[in-house]
Amino acid sequence: MAGLKSLAKDTAVYGMSSIVGRFLNWCLVPMYTHVFPDEQYGVVTLVYSVVALLLVCLTYGMETGFFRFANHERWKDSLQVYTTALTALGCSSILFAAITLIFSDFFAGLIDCAGHPSYVWMMGIAVSIDAFTSLPFAYLRYKRRPMRFATLKLVGIGINIGLNIFFILLLPRLASVGILTWMWSDDFGVGYIFFANMIASVVTLFLLLPELKLKWSFCGTLLREMLVYSFPLLVLGLAGIMNQSIDKILYPLLVSDKAEAMSGLGIYGANYKIAIIMVMFIQAFRFAYEPYIFSQHKNQAGDRRKEGYVQAMKWYVIFGMLIFLGVMEMMDVVKWFIAPSYFSGLRVVPIIMIAEFFFGVFFNLSVWYKVTDRTIYGTWFSILGLVVTLAMNFVLVPAIGYMGCAWAALCCYGVMMFASWIVGRRKYPIGYDVRSALFYFVAGIGIWGVTSLLQSFTDMPDIVLWGLRIIAIFTYIWIVFVKEGIRLSRITIKK
């Protein structure tokens, strides 16, 4: 139980940086959707989808590889593991930055940014730095320094947001009265978003210098073993991020009308951002969970080790469905984070949120192949999901537009989750409380379904409707308290 409390504490701290940071970035969406037309926001959606793929390629599973070998029985020097991996990431990141600078015109044509090669080299530099700094951030997680981790993340995010506001809102006004005219160009457009991102990444790199001023020790044998371990995770991560991003990359190719394609992509991308609340929770959980599972595997034995995994899964499901229910019940408020012209895409939000919830369950289930060094299974699951994603996008997008992207994501993560659970039961049985998970899932969906039906088929005053929504959320919380034996008087959890 002490380990689980530590996981909850670290999740809360990492969640602060992740949730606050993502929320602040999320708050930029209204500005983007009001300043830029949907086809230009479609360019932003496309570029960041490609960036997500590149970031996975450039980190090539080294974060998880570092955690595994820093806790490995044969490699006792965690600092050597860290600096060896850091050397590899540094070399590959510098090489990639150089390639994007040299071939920026060519790459700009590939991602529908012809005429703006600066978009490519700015994001190339930003991605290279972010890939390299992922390991110093992983080192902070390994050393259990969540406060420094959170502080640095928030500083970088704050710089990015501040520069976005300056470049997009203030600079045009200053230029119109003859101030800083040399910095402003109407043609540069969404490029200011990428410029702000690049500057924030550079500043973050400098802030992480203390994590780089160490006694460096490189071991070729260690690196080879880490690459062998991490390569399946690269394929896993690549397939996984393709499952998240490939729909946005394929969408302009599957819609015949180019203008309509970029407009639809902008609408889909903006509404996808509403579902980011679930992603924030999963990311915060992930940051704390990986160090936790490897520590559990090393320091606990047998059933005690697995009990921690079971409890972590149960509470992930409980809080995940609470987040889903909260967002859906408060949709009339949440939707105003995007411009009204984008409201036509709100119907994708519940589908995407459940899809991301399934992905979080899949991430929990991934413990069995990570701690047993059988990461190749994660690769197969992700490839299976990618096949589902591609097939459903090719079939559904031409017929129902971006709704096809949402349904493809839901089916992809559902298949991956189910496949990992089935195989894991045979390879490394853990004994998850499936009945409780299904109960909370059905409870969350059911409560939302009831309030949605009442809203659709009855004409209730707004005050009554809002009261009903609040009651719905507290009903779910009451169900959790009753089922888990949580007493308000002493806030104790019965064993």
LOSE-91151 format. One record per residue (C-alpha): residue in one letter; x, y, z. Coordinates in steps of 0.02 Angstrom, whole numbers, plus 32768, in hexadecimal, padded with zeros to 4 digits. Example, Ala and Ser with C-alpha at 12.3 -4.5 7.8 and 13.67 -1.06 7.14 Angstrom:
ATOM code east north   up
ATOM    a 8267  7F1F 8186
ATOM    s 82AC  7FCB 8165
//
This chain:
ATOM code east north   up
ATOM    m 8000  8000 8000
ATOM    a 8092  8076 8023
ATOM    g 80CD  805F 7F6F
ATOM    l 801F  8085 7F2F
ATOM    k 8018  8123 7F98
ATOM    s 80C0  8157 7F50
ATOM    l 807B  8138 7EA1
ATOM    a 7FE4  81A4 7EC8
ATOM    k 8051  822E 7F10
ATOM    d 80C7  8230 7E7A
ATOM    t 8034  8228 7E03
ATOM    a 7FEB  82C2 7E58
ATOM    v 808F  8323 7E48
ATOM    y 80B1  82ED 7D95
ATOM    g 7FFA  830C 7D74
ATOM    m 800E  83BF 7DAF
ATOM    s 808D  83E4 7D27
ATOM    s 8033  837A 7CA6
ATOM    i 7F82  83B3 7CCC
ATOM    v 7FAB  846A 7CEC
ATOM    g 8021  846F 7C58
ATOM    r 7FAA  8419 7BE2
ATOM    f 7F1C  8484 7C23
ATOM    l 7F7D  8523 7BFF
ATOM    n 7FA9  84E2 7B52
ATOM    w 7EF3  84B2 7B40
ATOM    c 7EC4  8566 7B64
ATOM    l 7F22  8598 7AC6
ATOM    v 7EA2  853A 7A5D
ATOM    p 7E1E  85C4 7A6B
ATOM    m 7EA0  8641 7A30
ATOM    y 7ED5  85D3 799E
ATOM    t 7E22  85AD 7969
ATOM    h 7DEF  8665 7972
ATOM    v 7E8A  86AD 791C
ATOM    f 7EAC  8629 7898
ATOM    p 7E2B  85E0 781E
ATOM    d 7E0C  8525 782D
ATOM    e 7E79  84FB 7795
ATOM    q 7F10  8550 77E5
ATOM    y 7EEE  84F9 788A
ATOM    g 7EE9  845B 7822
ATOM    v 7FA1  847E 77F5
ATOM    v 7FCB  848B 78AF
ATOM    t 7F70  83E6 78D0
ATOM    l 7FCE  8391 7842
ATOM    v 807A  83D2 7874
ATOM    y 8067  83A0 792A
ATOM    s 8029  82F4 78F6
ATOM    v 80CA  82DB 7893
ATOM    v 812F  8321 7925
ATOM    a 80E2  82A0 799A
ATOM    l 811E  8215 7927
ATOM    l 81CC  825F 791B
ATOM    l 81DD  8272 79D7
ATOM    v 81BD  81B8 79F0
ATOM    c 823E  818D 796A
ATOM    l 82C2  81FF 79B5
ATOM    t 82AE  81BD 7A67
ATOM    y 82A6  8107 7A29
ATOM    g 8269  80BD 7ACD
ATOM    m 82FD  80FD 7B33
ATOM    e 8293  8141 7BC1
ATOM    t 824D  8097 7BEF
ATOM    g 82F4  8047 7BC3
ATOM    f 8349  80BA 7C40
ATOM    f 82CF  808C 7CCB
ATOM    r 82E7  7FD3 7CA7
ATOM    f 83A5  7FD4 7CA6
ATOM    a 83B5  8051 7D35
ATOM    n 835A  7FCB 7D9D
ATOM    h 83AF  7F38 7D47
ATOM    e 8404  7EAF 7DAC
ATOM    r 84A0  7EB1 7D3F
ATOM    w 84B8  7F6C 7D29
ATOM    k 84D2  7FBA 7DD4
ATOM    d 850B  8068 7D9E
ATOM    s 846D  80C8 7D72
ATOM    l 84D5  8162 7D44
ATOM    q 8532  80FF 7CBE
ATOM    v 848B  80C2 7C7A
ATOM    y 844E  8176 7C74
ATOM    t 84E6  81C2 7C20
ATOM    t 84F6  8134 7BA2
ATOM    a 8442  814C 7B6A
ATOM    l 8458  8209 7B6C
ATOM    t 84EE  81FD 7AF8
ATOM    a 848A  8198 7A7B
ATOM    l 83F6  820F 7A80
ATOM    g 8468  82A5 7A6E
ATOM    c 84BA  8263 79D0
ATOM    s 8417  8231 797D
ATOM    s 83C3  82D6 79AA
ATOM    i 8450  833E 7960
ATOM    l 844C  82D6 78C1
ATOM    f 8390  82ED 78AD
ATOM    a 839B  83AA 78C9
ATOM    a 841F  83B6 7842
ATOM    i 83B5  8352 77C7
ATOM    t 831C  83C0 77E1
ATOM    l 8383  845E 77C6
ATOM    i 83CF  841D 7724
ATOM    f 8331  83D2 76D9
ATOM    s 82AE  844A 7721
ATOM    d 8268  8478 7674
ATOM    f 824D  83C2 7646
ATOM    f 81F8  8396 76EB
ATOM    a 818A  8432 76E3
ATOM    g 8140  83F2 7641
ATOM    l 8119  8349 768E
ATOM    i 80B1  8390 771C
ATOM    d 804E  8412 76B9
ATOM    c 80BC  84A3 76F3
ATOM    a 810C  84CC 764C
ATOM    g 814A  857F 764F
ATOM    h 816B  8575 770B
ATOM    p 820B  850E 7724
ATOM    s 8227  856E 77C5
ATOM    y 8195  850C 7810
ATOM    v 81FB  846E 77F5
ATOM    w 82A4  84A3 7838
ATOM    m 8258  84F9 78D0
ATOM    m 81F8  845E 7901
ATOM    g 828E  83F2 78D2
ATOM    i 82F9  844E 7952
ATOM    a 826E  8449 79D4
ATOM    v 8250  838D 79BE
ATOM    s 830C  8368 79C5
ATOM    i 831C  83C5 7A6A
ATOM    d 827E  8377 7AB2
ATOM    a 82BC  82C9 7A85
ATOM    f 8363  82E8 7ADA
ATOM    t 8318  8338 7B77
ATOM    s 829D  82A7 7B8D
ATOM    l 8328  8246 7BE2
ATOM    p 835A  82CC 7C62
ATOM    f 82A2  82D6 7C8E
ATOM    a 829F  8218 7C9E
ATOM    y 8337  8224 7D0F
ATOM    l 82D9  829D 7D81
ATOM    r 824B  821F 7D8A
ATOM    y 82C7  8195 7DB4
ATOM    k 8315  81FE 7E3F
ATOM    r 8265  8220 7E82
ATOM    r 8271  82DC 7E6A
ATOM    p 81C0  8301 7E2D
ATOM    m 81C2  83B6 7E68
ATOM    r 8258  83E5 7DFB
ATOM    f 820C  8381 7D6C
ATOM    a 8167  83DF 7D7E
ATOM    t 81BB  8489 7D91
ATOM    l 8224  8478 7CF4
ATOM    k 8192  8436 7C8F
ATOM    l 8125  84C7 7CC6
ATOM    v 81AB  8549 7CA3
ATOM    g 81C1  8507 7BF2
ATOM    i 8105  8504 7BD7
ATOM    g 80F3  85B3 7C1F
ATOM    i 8176  85F8 7BA7
ATOM    n 811F  85A4 7B15
ATOM    i 8076  85EA 7B46
ATOM    g 80B9  8697 7B69
ATOM    l 810F  86A0 7AC1
ATOM    n 8072  8660 7A69
ATOM    i 800C  86EC 7AB6
ATOM    f 8091  876C 7A8B
ATOM    f 80AA  8736 79D6
ATOM    i 7FF3  8716 79AB
ATOM    l 7F96  879C 7A0F
ATOM    l 800F  8827 7A3F
ATOM    l 808D  882D 79B1
ATOM    p 800D  8853 7926
ATOM    r 7FCC  88E7 798B
ATOM    l 807B  8927 79AF
ATOM    a 80AA  8916 78F8
ATOM    s 800F  8976 78C3
ATOM    v 804B  8A0F 7925
ATOM    g 80FD  8A02 78E4
ATOM    i 814C  89A0 7974
ATOM    l 81AE  88FF 7952
ATOM    t 8175  88FF 789C
ATOM    w 8211  889A 786E
ATOM    m 81D0  8808 78D6
ATOM    w 8122  8800 7888
ATOM    s 80EE  87AF 77E4
ATOM    d 803B  8789 77B1
ATOM    d 807A  86FD 7742
ATOM    f 80D2  86A3 77D2
ATOM    g 802A  867A 7820
ATOM    v 802B  85DC 788C
ATOM    g 80E9  85DC 7881
ATOM    y 80E9  8646 791F
ATOM    i 80A2  85B0 797B
ATOM    f 8137  8546 7945
ATOM    f 81B3  85D3 796A
ATOM    a 8173  85E1 7A1D
ATOM    n 8182  8525 7A31
ATOM    m 8237  8526 79F6
ATOM    i 826B  85B1 7A6E
ATOM    a 8217  8558 7B01
ATOM    s 8275  84B7 7AD8
ATOM    v 831C  8513 7AD2
ATOM    v 82FC  8564 7B7C
ATOM    t 82CA  84BD 7BC8
ATOM    l 836E  8471 7B8C
ATOM    f 83D1  84F8 7BE7
ATOM    l 836B  84DF 7C86
ATOM    l 8399  8426 7C83
ATOM    l 8454  8446 7C7F
ATOM    p 846A  840F 7D36
ATOM    e 842B  8362 7D03
ATOM    l 84B1  835F 7C7B
ATOM    k 8545  8395 7CE7
ATOM    l 856D  82E6 7D23
ATOM    k 85FC  826C 7D17
ATOM    w 85DC  8222 7C6B
ATOM    s 8601  816B 7C4D
ATOM    f 85DA  8115 7BA9
ATOM    c 85CE  8058 7B94
ATOM    g 85B5  800F 7AE6
ATOM    t 857D  7F66 7B28
ATOM    l 84FB  7FB8 7B97
ATOM    l 84BC  8022 7B06
ATOM    r 84A8  7F88 7A97
ATOM    e 8442  7F31 7B1E
ATOM    m 83D9  7FCC 7B39
ATOM    l 83B7  7FDB 7A7E
ATOM    v 8385  7F23 7A73
ATOM    y 830E  7F3D 7B05
ATOM    s 82CD  7FE4 7AC6
ATOM    f 82B9  7FBE 7A0D
ATOM    p 8214  7F61 7A25
ATOM    l 81DD  7FF6 7A8F
ATOM    l 8209  8068 79FD
ATOM    v 8199  8003 798A
ATOM    l 8117  7FFE 7A14
ATOM    g 8121  80BA 7A2F
ATOM    l 8122  80DD 7975
ATOM    a 808B  8070 7956
ATOM    g 8038  80BA 79F0
ATOM    i 8053  816F 79BD
ATOM    m 8020  8144 790B
ATOM    n 7F7E  8104 7956
ATOM    q 7F6A  81B1 79A3
ATOM    s 7FA8  821A 7911
ATOM    i 7F97  81BA 786E
ATOM    d 7EDF  81E8 785C
ATOM    k 7F0F  82A1 7858
ATOM    i 7F9A  827E 77DA
ATOM    l 7F2C  8211 776C
ATOM    y 7E91  827E 7773
ATOM    p 7ECA  82FD 76EF
ATOM    l 7EF6  826B 767D
ATOM    l 7E4F  8212 7690
ATOM    v 7DE1  82AB 766E
ATOM    s 7DE0  82DC 75B8
ATOM    d 7DBF  8396 75D1
ATOM    k 7E61  83E1 7616
ATOM    a 7E11  847C 7664
ATOM    e 7D88  8413 76B4
ATOM    a 7E0C  8399 76F2
ATOM    m 7E72  841D 774E
ATOM    s 7DD4  846D 7792
ATOM    g 7D93  83C7 77D4
ATOM    l 7E3F  839F 781C
ATOM    g 7E3E  8446 7877
ATOM    i 7D92  8423 78C2
ATOM    y 7DC2  8372 78F4
ATOM    g 7E68  83AB 793E
ATOM    a 7E15  8435 79A4
ATOM    n 7D91  83C0 79ED
ATOM    y 7E14  833A 7A0C
ATOM    k 7E64  83B9 7A81
ATOM    i 7DC9  83B4 7AF1
ATOM    a 7DEC  82FD 7B12
ATOM    i 7E9C  832C 7B49
ATOM    i 7E62  8327 7BFE
ATOM    m 7E64  8269 7BF7
ATOM    v 7F0F  826D 7BA4
ATOM    m 7F51  82DE 7C2F
ATOM    f 7F1A  8261 7CB2
ATOM    i 7F69  81CF 7C54
ATOM    q 800D  822D 7C3D
ATOM    a 8017  825C 7CF4
ATOM    f 7FF3  81A8 7D24
ATOM    r 8076  8169 7CA7
ATOM    f 8100  81D9 7CEC
ATOM    a 80E9  818F 7D99
ATOM    y 80BA  80DD 7D64
ATOM    e 8157  80A9 7D05
ATOM    p 81D1  80CB 7D96
ATOM    y 8151  807C 7E0B
ATOM    i 813C  7FD7 7DAD
ATOM    f 81F7  7FBA 7D9A
ATOM    s 8214  7FE5 7E50
ATOM    q 8187  7F6E 7E83
ATOM    h 81D0  7EE5 7E16
ATOM    k 827C  7EFC 7E65
ATOM    n 824C  7F16 7F1C
ATOM    q 81AD  7EB0 7F33
ATOM    a 8191  7DF6 7F1E
ATOM    g 8106  7D89 7ED8
ATOM    d 8054  7DB6 7F03
ATOM    r 8082  7E59 7F5C
ATOM    r 80D1  7E98 7EBC
ATOM    k 8038  7E6D 7E54
ATOM    e 7FBE  7EB5 7ED3
ATOM    g 8009  7F60 7EB3
ATOM    y 7FE6  7F4D 7DF9
ATOM    v 7F32  7F18 7E1D
ATOM    q 7F10  7FAD 7E8D
ATOM    a 7F60  8026 7E12
ATOM    m 7EEF  7FE6 7D87
ATOM    k 7E52  7FF3 7DF1
ATOM    w 7E71  80A6 7E23
ATOM    y 7EA1  80D6 7D73
ATOM    v 7DF7  8099 7D37
ATOM    i 7D9C  80F2 7DC5
ATOM    f 7DED  819B 7DA5
ATOM    g 7DED  8186 7CE8
ATOM    m 7D31  8170 7CE4
ATOM    l 7D19  8200 7D5E
ATOM    i 7D79  8270 7CE5
ATOM    f 7D10  8232 7C53
ATOM    l 7C6E  8251 7CB0
ATOM    g 7CA6  82FD 7CEC
ATOM    v 7CD4  8339 7C3E
ATOM    m 7C37  82F7 7BEC
ATOM    e 7BC2  833E 7C71
ATOM    m 7C18  83E8 7C67
ATOM    m 7C21  83EA 7BA8
ATOM    d 7BB6  8487 7B9B
ATOM    v 7C44  84E4 7BF2
ATOM    v 7CD9  8483 7BAF
ATOM    k 7CA6  849C 7AF9
ATOM    w 7CC7  8557 7B04
ATOM    f 7D82  8533 7B04
ATOM    i 7D71  852F 7A47
ATOM    a 7D1D  85AC 79D3
ATOM    p 7C64  858E 79AB
ATOM    s 7C91  856F 78F4
ATOM    y 7CE4  84CC 792F
ATOM    f 7C4E  848B 7994
ATOM    s 7C18  8417 7908
ATOM    g 7CA2  83A1 793F
ATOM    l 7C6D  8390 79F6
ATOM    r 7C21  82E6 79D3
ATOM    v 7CCF  8299 79C8
ATOM    v 7CFA  82C7 7A7D
ATOM    p 7CA8  8234 7ADB
ATOM    i 7CEC  81B7 7A5C
ATOM    i 7D9D  81FB 7A6A
ATOM    m 7D96  8201 7B28
ATOM    i 7D62  814A 7B34
ATOM    a 7DE8  811E 7AB5
ATOM    e 7E6D  8175 7B20
ATOM    f 7E27  811F 7BBA
ATOM    f 7E40  8076 7B63
ATOM    f 7EF2  80A9 7B3A
ATOM    g 7F11  80CB 7BF2
ATOM    v 7ED2  801E 7C1F
ATOM    f 7F45  7FD7 7B9A
ATOM    f 7FD7  8036 7BE7
ATOM    n 7FAD  7FEB 7C91
ATOM    l 7FA7  7F3D 7C45
ATOM    s 8052  7F59 7BF4
ATOM    v 80A7  7F36 7C9B
ATOM    w 80AF  7E7A 7C78
ATOM    y 811D  7E84 7BDF
ATOM    k 8188  7F14 7C1F
ATOM    v 81BE  7EC3 7CC3
ATOM    t 81DC  7E1B 7C6E
ATOM    d 8245  7E69 7BE2
ATOM    r 81CB  7E2B 7B5C
ATOM    t 81AD  7ED6 7B11
ATOM    i 8197  7E88 7A65
ATOM    y 80E4  7E62 7A98
ATOM    g 80C1  7F1B 7AAB
ATOM    t 80FE  7F31 79F9
ATOM    w 8085  7EAE 79B8
ATOM    f 7FF3  7EFC 7A16
ATOM    s 801A  7FA8 79D1
ATOM    i 802E  7F66 7920
ATOM    l 7F87  7F0F 7932
ATOM    g 7F3A  7FB3 7969
ATOM    l 7F8C  800E 78D7
ATOM    v 7F41  7F91 785C
ATOM    v 7E96  7FB2 78A8
ATOM    t 7EB2  806F 78A0
ATOM    l 7EE9  806E 77EA
ATOM    a 7E5F  7FF9 77B0
ATOM    m 7DD5  8059 7807
ATOM    n 7E15  8103 77CF
ATOM    f 7E1C  80CC 7719
ATOM    v 7D6C  8085 7726
ATOM    l 7D15  8106 7794
ATOM    v 7D64  81B0 776D
ATOM    p 7D27  81B9 76B7
ATOM    a 7C79  818B 76F5
ATOM    i 7C62  81EE 7798
ATOM    g 7CF6  8266 779D
ATOM    y 7D52  8288 783F
ATOM    m 7CD5  8221 78A3
ATOM    g 7D29  818C 7850
ATOM    c 7DCD  81C2 78A0
ATOM    a 7D7C  81C2 794C
ATOM    w 7D2C  8116 7939
ATOM    a 7DCF  80D0 78F5
ATOM    a 7E2B  810E 7991
ATOM    l 7DAA  80BE 7A04
ATOM    c 7DB3  8015 79AC
ATOM    c 7E71  801B 79A3
ATOM    y 7E8B  8034 7A5E
ATOM    g 7E00  7FBC 7A89
ATOM    v 7E51  7F32 7A23
ATOM    m 7EFE  7F56 7A6C
ATOM    m 7EBA  7F55 7B1E
ATOM    f 7E5C  7EB2 7B08
ATOM    a 7EEE  7E5B 7AB0
ATOM    s 7F6A  7E8D 7B38
ATOM    w 7EF5  7E50 7BC0
ATOM    i 7ED8  7DA7 7B6B
ATOM    v 7F90  7D84 7B4B
ATOM    g 7FC7  7DC8 7BF5
ATOM    r 7F54  7D4F 7C4F
ATOM    r 7FBC  7CBF 7C09
ATOM    k 806A  7D0A 7C0A
ATOM    y 806A  7D67 7CB1
ATOM    p 7FC5  7D54 7D11
ATOM    i 7FA2  7DE7 7D82
ATOM    g 7EED  7DD1 7DB3
ATOM    y 7EA2  7E7A 7D8F
ATOM    d 7DF7  7E9D 7DD9
ATOM    v 7D9D  7E9A 7D32
ATOM    r 7CEF  7E9D 7D7F
ATOM    s 7D12  7F3E 7DDC
ATOM    a 7D5E  7F8D 7D42
ATOM    l 7CC7  7F61 7CD9
ATOM    f 7C53  7F9C 7D63
ATOM    y 7CA2  8049 7D6C
ATOM    f 7CAB  8056 7CAE
ATOM    v 7BF3  802B 7C9A
ATOM    a 7BC4  809C 7D2C
ATOM    g 7C1B  8133 7CDF
ATOM    i 7BD4  8115 7C31
ATOM    g 7B27  80EE 7C77
ATOM    i 7B1B  818B 7CE2
ATOM    w 7B4F  81F8 7C50
ATOM    g 7AD3  819D 7BDF
ATOM    v 7A43  81BD 7C56
ATOM    t 7A65  8278 7C65
ATOM    s 7A7C  8285 7BA7
ATOM    l 79D5  8231 7B88
ATOM    l 797C  82A0 7C06
ATOM    q 79C9  8339 7BB5
ATOM    s 7996  82FF 7B06
ATOM    f 78E3  82CB 7B2A
ATOM    t 78AC  8346 7BB0
ATOM    d 78A3  8402 7BB4
ATOM    m 78F3  842C 7C5A
ATOM    p 7926  84DA 7C96
ATOM    d 79E3  84F6 7C94
ATOM    i 79EE  84FC 7D52
ATOM    v 799A  8452 7D60
ATOM    l 7A08  840A 7CD8
ATOM    w 7AA6  8447 7D2D
ATOM    g 7A6A  8401 7DD3
ATOM    l 7A4D  835A 7D7F
ATOM    r 7AFD  8359 7D36
ATOM    i 7B4C  8380 7DDE
ATOM    i 7AE3  82F7 7E30
ATOM    a 7B1E  827F 7DA9
ATOM    i 7BD6  829F 7DD0
ATOM    f 7BBD  828F 7E8C
ATOM    t 7B58  81F1 7E71
ATOM    y 7BEF  81A0 7E20
ATOM    i 7C60  81DB 7EAE
ATOM    w 7BE3  8196 7F2D
ATOM    i 7BE4  80EE 7ED3
ATOM    v 7CA2  80E9 7EE1
ATOM    f 7C9E  8113 7F9B
ATOM    v 7C1D  808C 7FBE
ATOM    k 7C6F  8005 7F55
ATOM    e 7D20  8026 7F94
ATOM    g 7CEC  803A 8049
ATOM    i 7D2D  80EC 8057
ATOM    r 7CED  8144 80F2
ATOM    l 7CE6  8201 80F3
ATOM    s 7D00  8208 81AE
ATOM    r 7DAE  81BF 81AB
ATOM    i 7DD4  81AF 80EF
ATOM    t 7E11  80FE 8105
ATOM    i 7E0A  8075 8084
ATOM    k 7DD7  7FCA 80BF
ATOM    k 7E49  7F3F 808B
//
